[in-house]
């Protein structure tokens, strides 16, 4: 350490750790701790050096407001406690607020259909990521939910479209289908090119009747072609 470092530490100790006789009865804390660090201690003890709220505009505003002073909507303030204490108090209140909706929503959700998309090995370490790019769309006109996704490795050139009726008691024809991007695109790009295969980089619904996809050439070479295509859902 340089002499400058030592002087800096000495000045810090002198400023923040002076003896404080008025604190001798406070559980062995005989000095003023650094004012920022006391807020970060994960304990329920009162702060050694609580903040001075005199002249605070927010506290003055609350005191002078008859409607807000006792409002249950305002989170209570604990000027004698650390941020860890306040954090735990807030988490408990948030958990209480979310518990009832979670119970109600959980009881209202049930499985409408089950589809087996692929099988993996028993070892989780060797299981590849096969499901990618899920995009959700709700067609309010026909009351149908859509999910766009791709399956890696086994069918990299395909995009899958899953659709279900919002009324689970009703079925939809072609509930799951796949669209493959192959050599049919070549005529509009380069008539002299060999057969090419394309994979989907991204896909979103443009509107209720159109899907927008971003495709790339699957061959490993420089200057891969990128294609922005719009496909009619029909």
ChimeraX attribute file (.defattr): number of C-alpha atoms within 10 A of each C-alpha:
attribute: neighborCount
match mode: 1-to-1
recipient: residues
	/A:1	5
	/A:2	7
	/A:3	8
	/A:4	9
	/A:5	10
	/A:6	11
	/A:7	11
	/A:8	12
	/A:9	12
	/A:10	11
	/A:11	12
	/A:12	12
	/A:13	13
	/A:14	11
	/A:15	12
	/A:16	13
	/A:17	14
	/A:18	12
	/A:19	13
	/A:20	11
	/A:21	10
	/A:22	9
	/A:23	15
	/A:24	12
	/A:25	9
	/A:26	10
	/A:27	8
	/A:28	8
	/A:29	14
	/A:30	17
	/A:31	17
	/A:32	16
	/A:33	17
	/A:34	15
	/A:35	14
	/A:36	10
	/A:37	9
	/A:38	19
	/A:39	21
	/A:40	13
	/A:41	15
	/A:42	13
	/A:43	14
	/A:44	13
	/A:45	12
	/A:46	16
	/A:47	17
	/A:48	19
	/A:49	16
	/A:50	15
	/A:51	10
	/A:52	8
	/A:53	11
	/A:54	8
	/A:55	8
	/A:56	9
	/A:57	10
	/A:58	9
	/A:59	14
	/A:60	12
	/A:61	12
	/A:62	14
	/A:63	13
	/A:64	10
	/A:65	11
	/A:66	10
	/A:67	9
	/A:68	13
	/A:69	13
	/A:70	12
	/A:71	11
	/A:72	8
	/A:73	7
	/A:74	9
	/A:75	11
	/A:76	12
	/A:77	9
	/A:78	12
	/A:79	14
	/A:80	16
	/A:81	20
	/A:82	22
	/A:83	18
	/A:84	15
	/A:85	19
	/A:86	17
	/A:87	11
	/A:88	12
	/A:89	13
	/A:90	14
	/A:91	11
	/A:92	10
	/A:93	11
	/A:94	11
	/A:95	10
	/A:96	11
	/A:97	11
	/A:98	10
	/A:99	10
	/A:100	11
	/A:101	11
	/A:102	11
	/A:103	10
	/A:104	10
	/A:105	9
	/A:106	10
	/A:107	9
	/A:108	8
	/A:109	8
	/A:110	8
	/A:111	6
	/A:112	9
	/A:113	7
	/A:114	6
	/A:115	6
	/A:116	5
	/A:117	8
	/A:118	9
	/A:119	8
	/A:120	11
	/A:121	9
	/A:122	8
	/A:123	7
	/A:124	8
	/A:125	7
	/A:126	9
	/A:127	11
	/A:128	11
	/A:129	10
	/A:130	16
	/A:131	13
	/A:132	14
	/A:133	17
	/A:134	15
	/A:135	14
	/A:136	14
	/A:137	16
	/A:138	18
	/A:139	14
	/A:140	10
	/A:141	7
	/A:142	10
	/A:143	11
	/A:144	16
	/A:145	16
	/A:146	20
	/A:147	18
	/A:148	21
	/A:149	22
	/A:150	23
	/A:151	18
	/A:152	17
	/A:153	11
	/A:154	9
	/A:155	14
	/A:156	17
	/A:157	22
	/A:158	21
	/A:159	23
	/A:160	17
	/A:161	19
	/A:162	15
	/A:163	21
	/A:164	21
	/A:165	18
	/A:166	15
	/A:167	11
	/A:168	12
	/A:169	7
	/A:170	8
	/A:171	12
	/A:172	11
	/A:173	9
	/A:174	11
	/A:175	12
	/A:176	14
	/A:177	12
	/A:178	16
	/A:179	11
	/A:180	16
	/A:181	17
	/A:182	15
	/A:183	13
	/A:184	12
	/A:185	15
	/A:186	15
	/A:187	10
	/A:188	7
	/A:189	11
	/A:190	9
	/A:191	10
	/A:192	8
	/A:193	10
	/A:194	9
	/A:195	11
	/A:196	14
	/A:197	20
	/A:198	22
	/A:199	23
	/A:200	22
	/A:201	14
	/A:202	19
	/A:203	21
	/A:204	19
	/A:205	20
	/A:206	14
	/A:207	13
	/A:208	16
	/A:209	11
	/A:210	14
	/A:211	16
	/A:212	16
	/A:213	19
	/A:214	16
	/A:215	20
	/A:216	17
	/A:217	18
	/A:218	15
	/A:219	12
	/A:220	7
	/A:221	8
	/A:222	6
	/A:223	7
	/A:224	11
	/A:225	13
	/A:226	14
	/A:227	16
	/A:228	11
	/A:229	12
	/A:230	15
	/A:231	13
	/A:232	12
	/A:233	11
	/A:234	5
